[in-house]
Amino acid sequence: MTRIIAIANQKGGVGKTTTAINLSAALAHFGKDVLLIDFDAQGNSGRGLGIDVTSLRETVYDAVISHADVNTLIKPTSVDKLSILPSNLKLASLDSYLVAQGSQNPFFLLKDTLKKIKTVYDYIIIDCPPSLGLLNVNALVASNEVIVPVQCEYFAMEAVAAILSSITKVQNDYNPELKIEGFLLTMYDPRTSLDTEVAMQVRRLFKENTFSTSIPRNVSIPESSARGEPVTSWRPSAQGSLAYFALAREVMEHE
């Protein structure tokens, strides 16, 4: 059975896209067939895997509005066993398109699209936008599980409260099977008191639901993004890579 995991937090800059790319690549490294869906109009998951998303004529947007066969839009990547369904700025117009069309069921678009995918993947990872809007709800409705990246910073818990409220609403109204796979501490530096305090607070509040693995601040991670390659394949021995390999192992242990 395919595990569909959304990487979600409405706060920007917490490491959602970085986690989506590198968790997907790490799972592929361990022999899993993985599809990464970029459901953020910024298109950074595609860029992070070396794809020029601005030149794409058709993307996930065209798949969810049923104008294109989703299977023809899935692209291979430089990472063996990892494919991507990319996006670009067209996705930002989805809300206005649905209003114009008078859509009666706007929250199930992505879920319905995934049913049309012919390839059987072990994992489908969805990179969510930094918002609580239509795109984010679609991703949560389509998923079995959600991973919540939490940056170790002052306003972290406010962001966690907001995304938890959104998850609860989706569970109550649209997807009762959705579960929290885990909270993931990102950009963690144990040498700073604030990072340590936030990490302790998250682990205290969400004991069983916080990953043992935390993602450190590591220069190799942004460097690999700039190169259009996952850190796990660019510098597999870097601390950032080792952390994402460990995260993948934790995720696989829950199969």
C-alpha positions in Angstrom: 0.0 0.0 0.0 1.3 3.4 -0.9 2.0 5.7 2.0 1.0 9.3 1.1 2.8 11.8 3.4 2.2 15.6 3.4 5.0 17.8 4.6 3.0 20.7 6.1 3.4 23.8 8.2 1.7 27.1 7.2 4.8 29.0 8.4 7.4 29.7 5.7 11.1 29.0 6.1 10.8 26.0 8.4 12.4 23.4 6.0 9.3 21.9 4.3 10.7 21.8 0.8 14.2 20.8 2.0 12.6 18.0 4.0 10.3 16.9 1.1 13.3 16.7 -1.3 15.8 15.0 1.0 13.4 12.6 2.7 12.2 11.5 -0.8 15.8 11.1 -1.9 16.7 9.2 1.2 13.8 6.8 0.9 14.8 6.2 -2.8 18.3 5.5 -1.5 16.9 2.7 0.6 15.3 1.1 -2.5 11.8 2.6 -2.2 9.9 3.9 -5.3 9.0 7.5 -4.5 7.0 10.2 -6.1 7.5 13.8 -4.9 4.6 16.1 -5.6 5.4 19.8 -5.6 2.1 21.4 -4.5 3.6 24.8 -3.8 3.4 27.5 -6.6 7.0 28.5 -5.9 8.1 25.3 -7.6 11.1 24.9 -5.3 11.0 21.1 -5.1 11.4 20.9 -8.8 14.3 23.4 -8.7 15.9 21.5 -5.9 16.0 18.5 -8.1 17.4 20.4 -11.1 14.3 21.0 -13.1 13.7 24.3 -14.9 10.1 24.7 -13.7 9.5 28.1 -15.4 9.8 26.4 -18.8 7.2 23.7 -18.1 4.0 24.1 -20.2 2.0 21.6 -18.1 2.4 20.9 -14.4 0.4 19.5 -11.4 -2.0 22.4 -12.0 -3.1 21.0 -15.3 -3.5 17.6 -13.7 -5.8 18.7 -10.9 -8.0 20.7 -13.2 -8.3 17.6 -15.4 -6.8 19.1 -18.5 -3.9 16.7 -18.7 -3.0 13.1 -17.9 -1.1 13.2 -14.7 1.0 10.2 -15.8 2.5 12.2 -18.6 3.5 15.0 -16.3 5.5 12.9 -13.9 9.2 13.4 -14.5 12.3 11.3 -13.6 15.1 12.9 -11.6 18.8 12.4 -11.2 18.0 10.2 -8.2 17.3 6.6 -9.1 13.7 5.5 -8.0 12.7 9.1 -7.4 10.2 10.9 -9.7 8.5 14.3 -9.4 5.2 15.9 -10.3 6.4 19.5 -10.6 4.6 22.8 -10.2 5.2 26.5 -11.1 3.5 29.8 -10.6 0.4 28.6 -12.5 -0.6 26.7 -9.4 -1.2 30.1 -7.6 -4.2 30.7 -9.9 -6.0 27.5 -8.8 -8.2 29.4 -6.3 -9.5 31.9 -8.8 -10.0 29.2 -11.4 -12.2 27.2 -9.1 -14.2 30.3 -8.1 -14.8 31.1 -11.8 -15.8 27.5 -12.5 -18.1 27.3 -9.4 -16.5 24.1 -8.2 -18.6 22.2 -5.7 -15.9 19.9 -4.4 -12.6 21.9 -4.3 -10.9 20.0 -1.5 -10.7 16.6 -3.2 -8.9 17.7 -6.4 -5.5 16.3 -5.5 -7.0 13.1 -4.0 -8.9 12.4 -7.2 -5.8 13.1 -9.3 -3.7 10.6 -7.3 -6.2 7.9 -8.1 -5.3 8.3 -11.8 -1.6 7.6 -11.3 -0.8 4.2 -12.9 2.6 3.6 -11.4 2.6 2.0 -8.0 4.9 3.9 -5.6 5.9 2.9 -2.1 5.8 6.6 -1.0 4.1 9.7 -2.3 5.5 12.8 -0.6 3.6 16.1 -0.9 5.4 19.4 -0.5 2.8 21.8 0.9 2.7 25.6 0.5 3.3 27.9 3.5 -0.4 28.6 4.0 -3.6 27.2 5.4 -5.6 27.7 2.2 -7.0 25.5 -0.6 -3.8 23.9 -1.7 -2.8 22.9 1.9 -6.2 21.4 2.6 -6.1 19.5 -0.7 -2.8 18.0 0.3 -4.0 16.9 3.7 -7.2 15.4 2.3 -5.1 13.4 -0.2 -2.7 12.1 2.5 -2.6 9.3 4.9 -0.1 11.0 7.1 1.5 14.4 7.8 5.0 15.3 8.9 5.2 18.8 10.6 8.6 20.4 10.4 9.2 22.7 13.4 12.0 25.2 13.2 13.7 25.8 16.5 12.8 29.4 16.9 10.8 31.7 19.2 7.4 31.5 17.3 7.6 27.8 16.7 4.7 26.8 19.0 2.3 29.3 17.5 2.9 27.8 14.1 2.4 24.3 15.5 -0.9 25.3 17.1 -2.1 26.7 13.8 -1.2 23.6 11.7 -2.7 21.3 14.4 -6.0 23.2 14.2 -6.0 22.8 10.4 -5.2 19.1 10.6 -8.0 18.5 13.2 -10.5 20.3 10.9 -9.5 18.1 7.9 -9.8 15.0 10.1 -13.2 16.0 11.2 -14.6 17.2 7.9 -12.9 15.4 5.1 -10.2 12.8 6.0 -10.8 10.9 9.3 -7.9 8.5 8.4 -5.3 11.3 8.4 -2.7 10.9 11.2 0.3 12.8 12.3 3.4 10.8 11.4 5.6 13.1 13.5 6.9 16.5 14.4 10.4 17.1 12.9 12.8 19.5 14.5 14.7 21.4 11.8 17.6 23.8 11.7 18.5 22.6 15.1 21.7 23.8 16.8 22.2 22.2 20.3 24.7 24.9 21.2 22.1 27.6 21.5 19.8 27.8 24.5 16.7 28.8 22.4 17.0 25.8 20.1 17.4 23.5 23.1 14.4 25.0 24.8 12.2 24.7 21.8 13.3 21.2 21.2 12.5 20.2 24.8 9.1 21.9 24.6 8.1 20.1 21.5 9.3 16.7 22.8 7.5 17.3 26.1 4.2 18.2 24.4 4.3 15.6 21.6 6.3 12.8 23.1 5.5 9.8 20.9 4.9 12.0 17.9 8.3 13.7 17.7 10.9 12.1 15.6 14.1 11.1 17.4 16.0 12.5 14.4 16.4 16.3 14.2 17.8 18.1 11.2 20.8 20.2 12.0 21.9 23.5 10.6 24.4 22.3 8.0 25.9 24.3 5.2 25.8 21.4 2.8 22.0 21.5 2.8 21.5 25.0 1.2 24.6 24.4 -1.0 23.0 21.3 -2.4 19.7 23.1 -3.1 21.6 25.7 -5.1 23.1 22.9 -7.2 19.7 21.4 -7.9 20.5 18.1 -6.1 19.5 16.5 -2.8 22.2 16.7 -0.1 21.8 13.0 0.3 23.4 12.3 -3.1 25.6 15.4 -3.4 27.4 14.9 0.0 26.1 11.7 1.5 28.5 11.9 4.4 27.5 15.4 5.5 25.7 15.8 8.8 22.6 17.0 6.9 22.6 13.9 4.8 23.1 11.6 7.7 20.1 13.2 9.5 17.8 12.7 6.5 19.0 9.1 6.1 18.1 8.6 9.8 14.7 10.3 9.3 14.0 7.9 6.4 14.8 4.9 8.6 12.4 6.2 11.2 9.6 6.7 8.6 10.2 3.2 7.2 10.1 1.6 10.7 6.4 2.7 10.8 5.5 0.7 7.7 
